Amino acid sequence: MSKKPDTYVGIHKDINGGMTTIGKLIRDAWVFGLLNEEETCEGWTLPRIDALLQQVNAEWDKYGCLVSNLPPELFERHQHIHGDAMKKAMAAGWSGEIETGDED
């Protein structure tokens, strides 16, 4: 049995082209300006990532957790950041089936 790593590998080294829960969290933090887009969170510990999650959730709460409720500038950032990430992940072989496979 392999031991889980103590730190995060970083969004650019994450599985599925960064299309993971932590990857989404980091991209949302970029959208809200909580992190600069050069911050990959490589080497971060789970408590530090959890603290970021709390900050991101507080931001989403302001908008009812809906992308459609974001003000125009944040909506555009969200579309750009998450759209680019999806294109890169798909080019690397990610299809999204893991996330949508049980929606039949």
C-alpha positions as CSV (number, residue, x, y, z in Angstrom):
1,M,0.0,0.0,0.0
2,S,1.5,3.3,-1.0
3,K,1.5,6.3,1.3
4,K,-0.3,9.5,0.3
5,P,2.1,12.3,-0.3
6,D,2.3,15.0,2.4
7,T,2.2,17.8,-0.1
8,Y,0.4,18.7,-3.3
9,V,2.2,18.1,-6.6
10,G,1.1,21.3,-8.2
11,I,-1.7,22.0,-10.7
12,H,0.5,21.5,-13.7
13,K,1.7,18.1,-12.5
14,D,-1.7,17.0,-11.2
15,I,-3.5,14.0,-12.9
16,N,-6.0,14.6,-15.7
17,G,-4.4,17.8,-16.7
18,G,-5.3,19.4,-13.3
19,M,-9.0,18.5,-13.7
20,T,-9.3,17.5,-10.1
21,T,-11.0,18.9,-7.1
22,I,-7.8,20.7,-6.0
23,G,-7.1,21.9,-9.5
24,K,-10.6,23.4,-9.7
25,L,-10.1,25.0,-6.3
26,I,-6.8,26.6,-7.5
27,R,-8.4,27.9,-10.7
28,D,-11.3,29.4,-8.7
29,A,-8.7,31.0,-6.4
30,W,-7.1,32.5,-9.6
31,V,-10.6,33.8,-10.7
32,F,-11.2,35.5,-7.4
33,G,-7.7,36.9,-7.2
34,L,-6.9,35.0,-4.0
35,L,-3.8,33.6,-5.8
36,N,-1.9,34.9,-8.8
37,E,-2.1,32.7,-11.9
38,E,1.6,31.7,-11.5
39,E,0.9,30.1,-8.2
40,T,0.6,26.3,-8.8
41,C,0.4,25.4,-5.1
42,E,3.2,22.8,-5.6
43,G,4.5,21.7,-2.2
44,W,1.4,23.0,-0.3
45,T,0.2,20.9,2.6
46,L,-3.4,19.7,3.0
47,P,-4.2,22.2,5.8
48,R,-2.9,25.1,3.6
49,I,-5.1,23.8,0.7
50,D,-8.1,23.5,3.1
51,A,-7.6,27.1,4.2
52,L,-7.7,28.2,0.6
53,L,-10.9,26.2,0.1
54,Q,-12.5,28.2,3.0
55,Q,-11.5,31.4,1.3
56,V,-12.8,30.3,-2.1
57,N,-16.0,29.1,-0.6
58,A,-16.5,32.5,1.1
59,E,-16.1,34.1,-2.3
60,W,-18.6,31.7,-4.0
61,D,-21.1,32.3,-1.3
62,K,-21.2,36.0,-2.3
63,Y,-22.6,34.9,-5.7
64,G,-24.9,32.0,-4.6
65,C,-22.3,29.5,-5.8
66,L,-23.4,30.2,-9.4
67,V,-21.1,31.2,-12.3
68,S,-24.1,33.0,-13.8
69,N,-24.2,35.3,-10.8
70,L,-20.6,36.5,-11.1
71,P,-20.1,40.1,-12.1
72,P,-19.0,40.5,-15.7
73,E,-15.3,40.8,-15.0
74,L,-15.2,37.7,-12.8
75,F,-17.4,35.8,-15.2
76,E,-15.0,36.6,-18.0
77,R,-12.0,35.5,-15.9
78,H,-13.8,32.3,-15.0
79,Q,-14.6,31.5,-18.6
80,H,-11.1,32.2,-19.7
81,I,-9.3,30.3,-16.8
82,H,-11.5,27.3,-16.7
83,G,-12.0,27.2,-20.5
84,D,-8.2,27.2,-21.2
85,A,-7.7,24.5,-18.6
86,M,-10.3,22.3,-20.2
87,K,-8.7,22.7,-23.6
88,K,-5.3,21.8,-22.3
89,A,-6.6,18.8,-20.3
90,M,-8.5,17.5,-23.4
91,A,-5.4,17.9,-25.5
92,A,-3.6,15.8,-22.9
93,G,-6.3,13.1,-23.1
94,W,-8.8,14.1,-20.4
95,S,-12.4,13.6,-21.6
96,G,-14.5,14.4,-18.5
97,E,-16.0,11.0,-18.5
98,I,-15.0,10.3,-14.9
99,E,-16.9,13.4,-13.8
100,T,-20.0,12.8,-15.9
101,G,-20.0,9.0,-16.2
102,D,-22.8,8.5,-13.7
103,E,-25.2,11.0,-15.2
104,D,-26.9,8.6,-17.6
